[in-house]
Amino acid sequence: MRRRVGELSSERLASILLLPSILIIVCVVIGPLVFAFYLSFYKAEPVIGGISSEFIGFSNYLYYCFKDPLFWNAVRLTTYFTVVSLIIELILGIGMALVLNKRFIGRPFVRSIMLLPWALPTVVNARMWEWIYAGSSFGALNGLMKVLHIFPADYDAVWLGFGVPFQNIPLVGSFMEWVGASTALHMIILADTWKVTPLVTLLVLAALQPIPDNYYEAAGIDGAGAWSQFWHITFPLLRPVLLVILVLRTMELFRVFDIIYILMQYSIRVMGVYTFEVGMKFLHFGKGSALSFLVALFILGIALIYVKLLHSEEIY
């Protein structure tokens, strides 16, 4: 009986200790989320002495879905940014993980320093790439190109420019122009990939290490090559972690804001930047709230597709 009372006391103590965290989550996350959802049904704009609000139902949602061309431009641009970034990060992350899974001299050191780019704050990362991409002789990339004699001494490339690459290639150039994928966007993809690929590598590496070597030995005896072993052994066993990476990175990329805003302000309107511009620059709180929930719906839809395509009930 005493033991039972002690257990109840421990449970009660645990509940009391969790209460501050629950209150913080309710106040910081759930409360603003509910209020933003409420605002999305109103025409809410600041006036002297407060906020003017008029209930308009689903008008904010209908406006962005059917009347605002900038919204669909942002959707196209964000989708392109997300897809290209994911492809590069997964290819590099899986490749680096396969290399780091092999034994070689200095492997512990390489694994240790690998996470340094990911550990950098986004602001520091963005400012570093801003200096690298600077469109003058003081820019690190322009300076490197001149040292390697790729660029003439009197030429400085504008890496964060608005020109559309591959315009001379049929179909590709037209697609890039339709999406609005400028040179600056591709340079930002490079900067973001440099920061996040180490994390992808670490997650894939953690999934590679439990795979028994005898799987590959048996496949080698049966005559399977390196590609066949990867496709039939490694990839199926990586599917759970790849699903996690795809869902998490899609969520982050589809609502990306900080690195693009620091480097380009409002010049590249992905969904995160456009939502911030509507809600915080133009102070259309209702429209901004509706935009944020539309972004959440896009992310939810993509996550469900990932689960459908990659999830398997049984891993062999």
N, C-alpha and C positions, 0 to 999 in steps of 0.2 A: 504493500500500500504506500509506503514511504517512497519507494522507487517511482511509482506511478505519479505521485505528487511532484517529485523532483523533475520528472519528464515534462509534466504540464508546465512547471515553472520555467523550464528551459525553453519550451515552445513559446511561452508568453514573453520571455526575455528576448527571444529572437524576433518576435513580432514587433516589440517595442523598438529594438535596434533598427529594424527595417523601416519603421514609420517615417523617420526624417527623409530617407531616400525616396520613399513613395510620394511624400509631400512635394519634394523637389521636382520629381518627374511630372506630377500633376500640374504644378505651377509653371514649370519651364517648358514642358512639351505639350501635354494634353490640353491645358488651358488655352495657350495661344493657337493651337491647332483648331480647337472648336470655335474660337473667336474668328479665325481666318475663314473657316467654312461658313460661318454666319455672315461675315462681310461679303463673301462672294455672291450673295443674293441681293446685295444692295448697291446702289450708286453712292459710294462713300467717298467724299472729298473733304479736305480741310477748309474750314471757314474761320473767321475771327471768333475766338472763344470756344472752339471745339471742332467737331466733325459733322458735316451735313450728310444725312443718310436718307435714302429713298428706296423702298423695297421695289425691286424690278424682277424678281423671280430668277429665271434661267437666262435672262438677257445677256449677262456678261459672258456666259459660256457660249451661247448661240452667236454672239458677236465675233468671238475669236474663231469659232469653228466654221463660220460661213461668210463673214464680212471682212475680216482683217487679213490682208495679204502678207503683212509682216509676220504674223503668227506662223503661217505655213512656210515662209522663208526661214524662220528660226527653226522650225521642225526639220526641214531638209538639211540645214547646216549642222544642227545638233546630231542628227542621225548619221551624217557623213563623218563628223568628228568622232562619234562614238564607235562606228564600225571600223574605221581606219585605225584608230588608236588600239582597239581591242585586238585586231588582227596582228598588228606589229608587236604589241605586248605579249600576246600568247606565243607567237613564233619565237621571239627572242627569249621569253621566259622559259619555255620548254627546252629550247636549245641550250641555254646556259645551265639549266638544271641537269640536263643529261651529261654535260661536260663536268659539272661539279660533283656529280654522283660517282664519277670515276676517281680512282686514286692517282694522285700526282703530287710532286714536291710543291709545297707551299699552299696546298688546298685549304688548310685551316685559316691561313692569313687571307686568302682570297674570299673565303666565306665571311670573314669578319668585316672586311672593308666593303663588301658588296652592298650592304644596307645603308651606307653613308648617304647616297643620293636620296633615298626614301626618308631618311631621318631629318633631312633639311626641311625647315619650315617652307611652306609654299611661297611666302613673300620673298624669302631669301633666294629660293630657286628662281623665281620670276625675275628678280633684279639681276641675278647673275646672267641669265640668258638675255636680258635686255642689254647688258654690256657686250655680250658675245655678238648679238645681232646688230649692234649700233651701226648705222649707215654712214660711217666715216672711217678715216684711217685709224681712229681710236678703237673701233670695234674689233674684238679678238678674231672673229671669223674672217673679216676683210683683211686684217693684218696677216693671218695665216695664209690666205690665198695669194697674197702678194709675195710672201716669203717663199712659197712653193712655186712662184712664177706662173700660177694659174690665171691670176688677174694682172693686168698691167699696173704700173705704179700709180697712174693717174685715174684709176677706176675704183669706185666704191659701190658695191651692190647694195640695194635696198632690200634687206631680208624680210622686213616687216611691212612690205608694200602690199598694195591692193590688186596688183596684176594677177590674172588667172593663168596658172601654168598649163603647159601642154595644149595651148590653143591651136597649134599647127597640126595636131593629131586629130584626124576625123573621129567623130563621135565622142572621144575622150574630152576634147576641148569644149565641145558643146555641153557635155554633161557637167564638167567643172563650172562652166559659166551658169548653168541652170541652178546648180547647188549653191553657187556663190563661194566656192572653195578657193580663196585667194592664197597667194604665197605666204602671207602672214599666218593664215590658219595652219598651213602645213608646218611652218616653223614652230608654232605653238604645240602642235601634235608631237613634234620631235622633243621639245622641252618637257612636256608632260610624260612622254614615254620614258625618257631618261630617268625621271624621278620614280616612276611606279614599277618599271620592269623588275628591279631587284626584289620587290615584294612578291610579285608573281613568281619569280624564280624560287624564292624561299618556300612558298606554298607548294609549288610543284615538286621541289626537292624533298620536302617532308613527306609527300605522297610516294615518291620513288623509293625511298630508303627501305620501307618494309617489304618490297617486292622480293621474293626469294630468288637467288641466282639460279637455282635448279630449273626454274621455268625457262630461262634463256638457254641453259645447257641442253635441256631436252629438245627445245626448238632447233638449236644448232645441229644436234644429231640428226634431226629429221630433215635437215637441209634448208631451214628457213634463214634468209638473209637478214641484214640489219633492219631494213625497212619493214619486212614481213614481221619480224619480232616486235618492232615498235607498234605496228598497226593492230596486231592480233593479241599482244600481251600488255605492252605498256599503256597504250591509249585506253583500252577498256578499264584498266585499273585506275587510270587518272580521271575518269569521267566524274566521280563525285567531287573531287577538288576543282576540276574545271568548271563544274556547274556553280560552285561557290564563287569562284573568281569571276565568271561571267555575270552573275547576278550583282555582286558587289561593285564591280567595275562599271557595269552599265548604269547602276544607280548613281555612281560618282560622276561619270562622264556626261550623263544626260542632264545633270544639274550643275555642271561645272560653271564656275563663276570667277573665282579668285585669280587664277593665272591669266585668263583672258582679259579680265578687267584691268589688272595691273599693267599688262603689256599694251593693250589696245583700247582701253576705256569702252565706249559704246560702239566702236567701229566694227566689231564682229559680234553680231547679235545672235548668239546661241540662246537657248531657252532660259538659262540662268540669268544671263545679262539682260535679256529682253524683259523678263519678269521684274528684275530689280529696277530697270529703267521705267517701266510703267508704274510700279508701286511706290518707288522711293524718289525718283527724279521728277516725274510728272504728278506724283501724289494721288494717283487713282487707286485708292486702297481696295475698292471692290473688285476692279478689273485685275489688279495684281494678285489678289487672293484667288480669283477664279483661274488665273494662269498657273499659279502654283499647284492647284489641284489637278489641272489638265496635265501638267508635267508628271504628277504622281500617277495618274491613270496610264500614261504612256509607259512609265517604268514598270507598273504592275503588269500591263499587258505583255511587255517584252519578257519579264521574269517568268510569266506563265508559259510562254513559248519555249524558253530555255528549259524549264522543268519538263515539258512535254517531249522535247527533242533529246535531251541528254540523260534524263533520269531513267535508271533501270532498276527493276525490283531485285535482281540478283546479279552480283558481280562474280565473274568466273576468273 
